[in-house]
Amino acid sequence: MADGSMPSIYELNMLALMTAAELADVTLLVDTDPFAEPDADGAALLDEFLAASKSEAEPATRIDGGNGGECDHAGGDNAIDELEASPTETATATTTADVVEIDAHAALLAAHSPVLRAIIVDERRAGVTTKILVPISGLAEAAVRAALTYMYTGRVTEMDAGWVVDFIEFGIRYQVPLLVELGELFVAEEVTVETAAVMWTAGLRFGNATVVERMAQFALDPSFSCAFLGHPSFASLPYQVVAALAADTALVVDELTVFSALAAWIAANLPGYPATLDTEAATQAAGLLEAVRYPLLSPDALADTVEPSGLVPAWLLAEAYRFHATGRSPSSSDSGSTLRFTPRAEPPPASPLTASPRM
């Protein structure tokens, strides 16, 4: 070592293996298309291995998708649960723009991942003497490379919000718990107004309950809610998330901020509304717009911002103007309408121990 210190075992591994590329005996075929169908090699052995291992180690938390606690990934990209082909078939590379080939060493992969070890052992038992091809679908290339960096060096030199949930998914899928822990630590410490939407969307795609819950907590935190709704990345969230946030009484922001965020989301995701007559678009837009508490907006905000937008149905505007003219809210029997007259939760008073001074 340049500083005179002894190299670590991980550094020796890197020197011995990474400098000998000709010794690489596994190629990971990383299909980076998030909605790619998983490749189908090694299914029977892998399914048998996973079924036996579930009684020994609890898998990482997932959102229950209705299949015995397992979640179906969006687009069918659950590469573990959906593998179907015979384990005796030799994997073949697929040449597409989305597939990236990454060479690695079977000994290292097997040492870190019992799932990869099962695939490698099965291939060797089946008589495969050439390089083993392991399909990995729906994960970002950078996430797979970061996971391999950890396996070789014991370190992760960089992490990025754009692929950290893919990194966690690699750890879940191939049963490398430390990758999950490292990724979840990054998510907890690095969530910001700029990164929350991309991590939230990825968490939903992979059915990662831990990430989804953390992002929801962030969005409902009064310290961040207003900035989060006003950030351009808000428009990238799925409709279900936006609708749930808009209707949540725990969302502590003023109604004009809510309306502006929803208007921006509609403009980005439902172009042409309300001129278009697309039924699904109209239903989604109506569901979002009805979540705004228009009677709580000032008459000036209604007249200067909401009405000129052309998004809000006339009956909602009339309801709000009528309230300002008469002061009367609808009867309690109309629960949906009554909710629009109910203020959201008030923000908690700032604690002198936690409040930070404005600069």
N, C-alpha and C positions, 0 to 999 in steps of 0.2 A: 504494500500500500504506500502511496506517496507520503503519508504522514507518519509512517513507521508502525502503524497499528496493525494487528492481525486481522485478516479478512474474516468475515462471518461465514457460516456454513452456506447461507443463502448467496453470498457473493461468490463463493467457490462454485456453487451450483451454476450460477450465471456464467462464470468464466469457462467452466467445463462443458456446458451444454450449449449456450447461446453462440459460442465461437465455433461450434462444430455443427453447422447447419445440416451437414450430410448425415448426422446421426438422428435427425428428427424422424420419428417413425409414426407420427399421427398428423393428419391435416384436418383442421376444423373448417368445415364449410359453413361460413356464417352468412345466412340469408338475412340481410339487413332490412328487407321489406317487412314492416311491422304487421302486415296482414297476410304474410305468406303462409301457405299451408305447410305444416311440418313435414320434413322428410320422414320416411317410414322404415328405417333400418333398426334392428336390435329390439324390436317390440316385445316379443314374448319373454325374453330373459329380463328385460328392464321392468316390464309390468310385474313379473314374479318377484324381482328384487325389491321393488317399491312396496308391494303388498306386504312382504315379510318385514321390511324395515319400519313400517308405520307403527308397529307395536313396540319398537325399540326406541324410536326418537320421534318427538312431535314435530311435524312440519311447521314452517313459518306460517303466521296467520294470513289467511286469505278471506276475501269476501265470499260468503256462501252463495254459490251459483245454482243451488238446487240439486247438485249431484253428490250427495253424501258428504257435503262440506267442501268439495273442490269447486273452484270457479272456472267456468268456461271462458277462456280468453277471447277478446274481441277478434273476429275474423278467423277463429279456429286455430290460433297460433300456440296452443298449449302443447309444446313438443314432447312432454313426458306422457301426459294422459292420452294423447291421440295417436301414438305410434301404433301401427297395425301390421306391418309386414313381417315375414319370417326372419328370425335372427340369423339364419344361415346365409342370407343373401349378402353379398359384398356391396358396400356402399359405392356409388359412383358419383362423380362430380357433375353438377349441373352448371352449364355455362350460361349465366345470365348477368345482366348489369348489376343485379343486387347481391350476387354471391361473391364473397371475399374468402380466399384461401389463406389460412394462417397455420404455419407449421409449428408443431410442439413435440414434446417427448412423452411417451406413454408412461414412463416411470414417475415423472413429476405429476402428471394428471391423475394417475391412479393413487398416488400418495395423498392427494388433497381431496379427491372426490370419489366417494363410493359408487356413485352412478356412472361416472366415466370409467372407473375401474371395471364395473360389470360389463360395459360395452366392449372394452378392450379385451378382457379375458374371453368373452364370448367369441369375438372375431378370431382370436388366436386359436381357440378350440375348434372353430369351424374351418381351420386350415388356411386362414389368410396370412400369408408371409410377406406380402408387400405392405406399403404404407396404409394404415387404417384411416378411413375417411369417416369423420363424425359430423353429421349435419346438426347445425344449431340455427334455429329459425326465429325470426322476429326480434333479434337483439341488435343494438347498435354496435358497429365494429369497435368503436372506441371503448365501449364497456367490456367487450370480450378481451381486448388487448390489456385493459387495466386489470382484469381478473387474472390473466396470465402473468402479468408483471408481479402481482402479489404472490402467485404460486412459485415463481422463480426467485423472487428477492425478499419476500416477506414484507414488502412495502407497497403502498400505492402512492405514486409521486404526484398524481393530480386527480381531481374529481370535478365533474361538471354537472350542473343541474339538468342539462339537456339529455344526459344519458345515465345519471346516477340510479334511476329506478330500473333501468335495464341491467345495471351492475348488480343491484339487489336481486333481480329476477334470476340472473345467472347463479347467484349463491343459493337461491331457493331451489331452482330447477336441478342443480347438480350437487346439492347438499354440502355446501361449503359455508358453514355458519359464520365464520369470521368476515366473509364478504358481505353478508347480510348486516352484520353489526356495524361494519365500517360505513356501508351505504346509509343505513338508518341514522347513524350519528351525523353524517353530513347533512341529511335531510333536516334533522332537528335543528342543527346549528346554522345552516346556510339558507333557510327559507326566507325570501324577501318578496317585496311587491313585484320585482322583476322575474323571480324564478317560480313563484307559487303556482301559476297557471300551468306551466309546462310539466312540473312534477305532479300536479293534481291529475292532469290528463293521462300521463303515463301510469300513475297509480291505478286509475280506473281501467286502463287497457290491460294491465296485468292482474287486476283483481287484488291489489295489495292494500288490505284494510288499514295497515299501520300508516302508510303514506297518505291515503285518502283522509283518514281521521285527523292527521297532523295538519293537512292543508285546510280542512274545514275549521279547525280551531284557529288557525292563523287568520282566515278570512273573517271570522266572527269576532276577532280581537278588536275592541274599539280603537286601539292604537294604530291599527293598520287598515281597517275596513274601508275608510274613505279613499285612501291612496290606492288600494287594491282595485276597487271598483272603477276608479278613474284611470287606471293604467291601460294602455293599448292591449296588453296581453289578456285582459279580461275577456275580450271578444273571441279568444281561442278556446274558451271553456265549452264543454258539451252542454247542450240545452238542459239536460236534467239537473246539472249542477247549478246553472244560472237560475232556473226556475225555483229550485229549493232555496237558494240564497235570497232571492227576491221576496219569497213568502215567509222567510224566517223572522219571527218577532225578536229574535236575539241579535239581529243585524242592526247595530247602533250607528246609523248614519241618517242624514236628512233625506227627505223624500225626493228632492230635486236631484241629489247625487244618484239615488236609485234609478230614477227615470232616465237620467243622462246615460248611465251605464247600460241600461236595457236598450235604449235607442241606439247606442253604438253597437251593441251585440246584434241587434236586428239588421242594422245597415251592413254589417260584415257577413252575416250568415244567411239572411233572407233578403237578398238584393231585389229591389223592385217593390217590396211591400210598402204600402197596401195596394198598389196598382195591380200587382199580380193576383190571380185568382186561385193559386195553388192551395189546395185544401189543407195540406199538412203545414205549410208555411203560415197560413192564416190561423190555424189552431194553435201553433206554437207561439206566434206573436200575441194572440189574444190572451193566452195563458200568462205570458210575462207581463203584459200591460195591465191586466187586471190585478196584479199583485201590488201595484203602486198605490199608496194611500193619497189619492189626489185631493180629498177634502182637507188634508193637513198641509197642503201647499198654499202659499200666499196667493191672493188674487192676481198679483203682478206676475208671479211665476207661471200661473196657469195661462194668463193672457199673452205673456211675452215669449215663453219658451215651449210650454206643453202644447197648446192649441196650434201654434204655427208649424209644429213638427209634422202635422197631418197624420200622426200614427194612432192617436187615441180616439176611440169611438165616441160619437156625439153623446151617447147616453152616460158615459163616464164623466165627460166634461160637464154635462148638465147636472149631474149628481153633486159634483164638487161646487159648482157655482150656486146651486140651490142651498147647499149647506152654508156657504158664506153669506147668502142673503137672508136666510131664516134662522140659522143656528140649530136647525133640527136635523138629527141623524135618523136613519131608518130604524124600523122596529127590530128588536133582538131576534125575531124569528128568521130574519134574513141574515144568516151567519156570514155568508160571503161578503155581502155589502157592509155589514157591521164592522168587519175586520178592517175595511178601508178607512174607517173613522177612528180606529184604535191606534194610539201612538206606539211606536216600537219601544223596546226597553231603553230606559235612560242609562247613559254611560255612568259607571261607578265614579265616585269622586277620586281625584288624583291623590295618591298617598305621598306625603312629603319625603318618605323613604325611597320611593321608587320613581317619582317624577323627575325628569331631567330638564335642566334649564334650556330655554330656547336661545340659540346663538344669533 
